[in-house]
């Protein structure tokens, strides 16, 4: 994937009544609302990098409804790639062939039916991509409490032991 460079401009698709506080876009890029960015910094949370202002050039409604009265300001951020590693023995993962790279641990991954992190590898980030699960955002319990306290929208947090990704639909 190419790195997203300035100027940061987006077209949003709105599926509900309000725009969300947290939006996953192409690649590893995320958009967060100004409200989210301010609260994240104020809470002293870690793991997001960037916070570049984004210009919303257009909002397309995907359902009929009233026009948005207010479009929040957004910031482009990236979640860090943490040193926390998936525990290959305690996680329920299916590989086509076992991973050979100790650093990425994800080559050949075919399905996830819950995972845990190796003890001693997590360095306390509040939101990050763990080694072994590229593309899967993982958050701390502190981040979960932060989201609940502020009522941020457009996020679904799933406990790691219940997380399922099985694009081929094969049993584990």
Buried (B, 14 or more C-beta within 10 A) or exposed (E): EEEBEEEBEBEBEBEEEEBBBBBBBEEBBBBBBBBBBEBBEEBEBBBBEBBBEBEBEEBEBEEEEEEBEEBBEBBBBBBBBBBBBBBBEBBBBBBEEEBEEEEBBBBEBBBBBBBBBBEEBBEEBBBBBBBBBBEBBBBBEBBBEBBEEBEBBBBEEEEBEEBEBEEEEEEE
